[in-house]
Amino acid sequence: MTRHPTQDDDGPVRVLPGPADSDSNGNLDPRAVEMAQIARKTLGQMSPKLRARGIDALHRLVVRRQSIRRRIAFVTVAAAAGVAIAFGPRVLHSFNQEPAPPPLALIVEGGAVDASGVIRARAEAEPPALHFGDGTVIQLDQGTRGRLTTVDDRGARVAIDHGRARVDVVPKPHARWQIDAGPFVISVHGTVFSAEWDAASERLEVNLERGSVSVTGPVTNGPIAMRAGQSLIVKLRRSEVVLRDTDEQEHEAEAPALAPPPVRTRAVVASRPSRPARQARSWAMSLSAGDFDSILEEAERDIGHTLASRGTEDLAALADAARYRRHDDVARRALLAQRRRFPASPRAADAAFQLGRLDEKNGRGPAPALAWYERYLDEAPNGTYAAEALGRKMIAVEELHGAGAARSVAEQYVRRFPRGSYAGAARALRVER
Amino acid sequence: MPADMRHLRMHVVTATMEEAEAARDLELARALLSGEAHAAEMAWDRYAPLVHGIVSRALGPDAEVEDVTQEIFYRLFSRIGTLRKPEALRSFVISFAVRIVKWELRRRRARRWLTLSETGDVPDEQIMVINAESRYALRRLYALLDRLNTRERLVLVLRHVEGMTLEEIAEAMELSLATVKRVLRRASTRVSQLVDAEQGPVVKRRPRPEAPVPRRQP
């Protein structure tokens, strides 16, 4: 076959077919071949000027289309409130990006943030405090090791490697504040709380004074939502998670002296219902008080009867208590009873996700877990655990069928949860060979 | 240097260039997938000439080439999430371009605009930079191509004008290799028959001035 090289564009050298190669050439008349060669030589050249003009025109096209899409989205949202509209992929957004708004101003009182983000105290006796432009203050206790990971126009991310910090976030729409306490992530939206991470004993303590936060990390089995006046203690080594009301702790501490209930100064107390007597608590309340053992003790007296007679809320509380105390068999039975007795309920869907997590934890292999995650996503595509379920599904698919098969799940994950905890893994999977 | 050594050296250089190209593609694909700020401009800079070439040669000399090229990039960026193999970014771009050119050709066919003006000629003002002989050849070629269906036209252009391999055409057009061969054979036969029927040279050669007869030296 006669071949001759050509280089028409910036691409690599190509070869054109010679007239003698009938199979790959299709027996084209030599005169037509000659015309084709003329077309190749004379058409399609892109001058630098045209290239520059093209990129400007493309910018304008993106702006025009996005403006139209936003208008359509607005009309659609107005017509069907609550329907989420995707405004297009990030690449178009970034292509058409306005200059990023400046990050929040930051003043470090009593210290400084070095080039690697480490927050350093000026003097040992004077712990540093980060004062952000929106009024948010993060005060580190003496001896606390912390780092400023990121700061942008919507908030910041601060890591506590060891020690305690008091966080007072000013609520604002679209604010994004995160505190990393060891391996835990505390997401906050306008709140006052303290977070303490003891690296030596691997113990986390979060005390929430006002607002709400969610805590995720090892042994939490998904995000733990905290409300004002609650305290969360996680002991990693013992896999122990205790979420309780702050006034309960105070009450217990003062009980031996038979002192009257402490007078609370915060309005939060007045807004909370009075705490019922321990014996009259529902399992859900016992669970929120961290009293897992009493739930299990009561349930295991006659587990068959419990599973057959208790309501949906109690079954959910029992499953949680059993999971926290590593009574996985009881947890599994409670979750299955939830699904069997209250099918099509949101708790039944949540149970599917929890069953998947249990299957993974108990080494049953990824296949049964995958089936549960798929069932959960099918029953509750926008449920509380949707991000986690999709992330776990991606991992399970990769384990079972390889990276190629998991790529579509990874695509889906990144599209739906671009900032989710599995986004990094999903992106890595997408580009993996 | 012996011929086989030269060949070996050329092979090594070519392989290294290809590896470098592949690495650049992979890097660019990753940047696009993660939505990095300048990835779109980089992609335009790298692939606009290639896409512009494909569009221009497939549609013929046409004022809308720029618009179609921009449309291809717009859609490419919108659908970059569907890129399964980042290392195959170039193929992805080509197949996108081919797909949109195919739609464009069908749209034109439906509107009976084709690549020609109402008189059936390639508008002269668009190819003024080309000399008269080439302009004549282009008019003939695209008039012939307009008589093929969209698939035949694209396969023929990608093979004979763009210079793609059959495998590349199959990938870009999402056809089997056997189908590409069959379509190419059919398109080539049809064009050859049309050329035969039209007769005449490919280009209208200007009459060359006669060479002066050398005077015989006395």
HADDOCK unambig.tbl for C-alpha pairs under 7 A between the chains (distance, minus, plus):
assign (segid A and resid 9 and name CA) (segid B and resid 49 and name CA) 5.80 0.50 0.50
assign (segid A and resid 9 and name CA) (segid B and resid 50 and name CA) 5.72 0.50 0.50
assign (segid A and resid 10 and name CA) (segid B and resid 49 and name CA) 6.72 0.50 0.50
assign (segid A and resid 10 and name CA) (segid B and resid 50 and name CA) 6.85 0.50 0.50
assign (segid A and resid 11 and name CA) (segid B and resid 50 and name CA) 6.86 0.50 0.50
assign (segid A and resid 14 and name CA) (segid B and resid 163 and name CA) 6.71 0.50 0.50
assign (segid A and resid 15 and name CA) (segid B and resid 163 and name CA) 6.22 0.50 0.50
assign (segid A and resid 16 and name CA) (segid B and resid 163 and name CA) 4.72 0.50 0.50
assign (segid A and resid 24 and name CA) (segid B and resid 166 and name CA) 6.77 0.50 0.50
assign (segid A and resid 24 and name CA) (segid B and resid 181 and name CA) 6.78 0.50 0.50
assign (segid A and resid 26 and name CA) (segid B and resid 184 and name CA) 5.37 0.50 0.50
assign (segid A and resid 26 and name CA) (segid B and resid 185 and name CA) 4.04 0.50 0.50
assign (segid A and resid 26 and name CA) (segid B and resid 188 and name CA) 5.41 0.50 0.50
assign (segid A and resid 27 and name CA) (segid B and resid 185 and name CA) 6.68 0.50 0.50
assign (segid A and resid 27 and name CA) (segid B and resid 188 and name CA) 6.03 0.50 0.50
assign (segid A and resid 27 and name CA) (segid B and resid 189 and name CA) 6.73 0.50 0.50
assign (segid A and resid 28 and name CA) (segid B and resid 188 and name CA) 4.64 0.50 0.50
assign (segid A and resid 28 and name CA) (segid B and resid 189 and name CA) 6.39 0.50 0.50
assign (segid A and resid 28 and name CA) (segid B and resid 192 and name CA) 5.79 0.50 0.50
assign (segid A and resid 29 and name CA) (segid B and resid 192 and name CA) 4.81 0.50 0.50
assign (segid A and resid 31 and name CA) (segid B and resid 202 and name CA) 5.79 0.50 0.50
assign (segid A and resid 32 and name CA) (segid B and resid 192 and name CA) 6.82 0.50 0.50
assign (segid A and resid 32 and name CA) (segid B and resid 195 and name CA) 6.98 0.50 0.50
assign (segid A and resid 33 and name CA) (segid B and resid 160 and name CA) 6.88 0.50 0.50
assign (segid A and resid 35 and name CA) (segid B and resid 137 and name CA) 5.65 0.50 0.50
assign (segid A and resid 35 and name CA) (segid B and resid 138 and name CA) 6.74 0.50 0.50
assign (segid A and resid 35 and name CA) (segid B and resid 141 and name CA) 6.12 0.50 0.50
assign (segid A and resid 35 and name CA) (segid B and resid 202 and name CA) 6.48 0.50 0.50
assign (segid A and resid 36 and name CA) (segid B and resid 160 and name CA) 6.01 0.50 0.50
assign (segid A and resid 36 and name CA) (segid B and resid 161 and name CA) 5.07 0.50 0.50
assign (segid A and resid 37 and name CA) (segid B and resid 161 and name CA) 6.19 0.50 0.50
assign (segid A and resid 38 and name CA) (segid B and resid 134 and name CA) 6.47 0.50 0.50
assign (segid A and resid 39 and name CA) (segid B and resid 57 and name CA) 6.73 0.50 0.50
assign (segid A and resid 39 and name CA) (segid B and resid 138 and name CA) 6.26 0.50 0.50
assign (segid A and resid 39 and name CA) (segid B and resid 161 and name CA) 6.50 0.50 0.50
assign (segid A and resid 40 and name CA) (segid B and resid 57 and name CA) 6.92 0.50 0.50
assign (segid A and resid 40 and name CA) (segid B and resid 161 and name CA) 5.07 0.50 0.50
assign (segid A and resid 40 and name CA) (segid B and resid 162 and name CA) 6.52 0.50 0.50
assign (segid A and resid 42 and name CA) (segid B and resid 130 and name CA) 6.94 0.50 0.50
assign (segid A and resid 43 and name CA) (segid B and resid 56 and name CA) 6.24 0.50 0.50
assign (segid A and resid 43 and name CA) (segid B and resid 57 and name CA) 6.02 0.50 0.50
assign (segid A and resid 43 and name CA) (segid B and resid 61 and name CA) 6.85 0.50 0.50
assign (segid A and resid 44 and name CA) (segid B and resid 52 and name CA) 5.90 0.50 0.50
assign (segid A and resid 44 and name CA) (segid B and resid 53 and name CA) 3.80 0.50 0.50
assign (segid A and resid 44 and name CA) (segid B and resid 56 and name CA) 5.04 0.50 0.50
assign (segid A and resid 44 and name CA) (segid B and resid 57 and name CA) 6.14 0.50 0.50
assign (segid A and resid 45 and name CA) (segid B and resid 53 and name CA) 6.36 0.50 0.50
assign (segid A and resid 46 and name CA) (segid B and resid 49 and name CA) 5.56 0.50 0.50
assign (segid A and resid 46 and name CA) (segid B and resid 52 and name CA) 6.91 0.50 0.50
assign (segid A and resid 58 and name CA) (segid B and resid 70 and name CA) 5.61 0.50 0.50
assign (segid A and resid 88 and name CA) (segid B and resid 78 and name CA) 6.67 0.50 0.50
assign (segid A and resid 89 and name CA) (segid B and resid 78 and name CA) 5.87 0.50 0.50
assign (segid A and resid 90 and name CA) (segid B and resid 35 and name CA) 5.01 0.50 0.50
assign (segid A and resid 91 and name CA) (segid B and resid 32 and name CA) 6.11 0.50 0.50
assign (segid A and resid 91 and name CA) (segid B and resid 35 and name CA) 4.24 0.50 0.50
assign (segid A and resid 91 and name CA) (segid B and resid 36 and name CA) 6.81 0.50 0.50
assign (segid A and resid 91 and name CA) (segid B and resid 40 and name CA) 6.75 0.50 0.50
assign (segid A and resid 91 and name CA) (segid B and resid 77 and name CA) 6.19 0.50 0.50
assign (segid A and resid 92 and name CA) (segid B and resid 77 and name CA) 6.13 0.50 0.50
assign (segid A and resid 92 and name CA) (segid B and resid 78 and name CA) 6.63 0.50 0.50
assign (segid A and resid 94 and name CA) (segid B and resid 35 and name CA) 6.23 0.50 0.50
assign (segid A and resid 94 and name CA) (segid B and resid 36 and name CA) 6.55 0.50 0.50
assign (segid A and resid 94 and name CA) (segid B and resid 37 and name CA) 4.75 0.50 0.50
assign (segid A and resid 95 and name CA) (segid B and resid 37 and name CA) 6.11 0.50 0.50
assign (segid A and resid 95 and name CA) (segid B and resid 38 and name CA) 6.75 0.50 0.50
assign (segid A and resid 95 and name CA) (segid B and resid 40 and name CA) 5.72 0.50 0.50
assign (segid A and resid 411 and name CA) (segid B and resid 81 and name CA) 6.74 0.50 0.50
assign (segid A and resid 431 and name CA) (segid B and resid 30 and name CA) 6.58 0.50 0.50
assign (segid A and resid 431 and name CA) (segid B and resid 85 and name CA) 6.95 0.50 0.50
assign (segid A and resid 431 and name CA) (segid B and resid 86 and name CA) 5.89 0.50 0.50
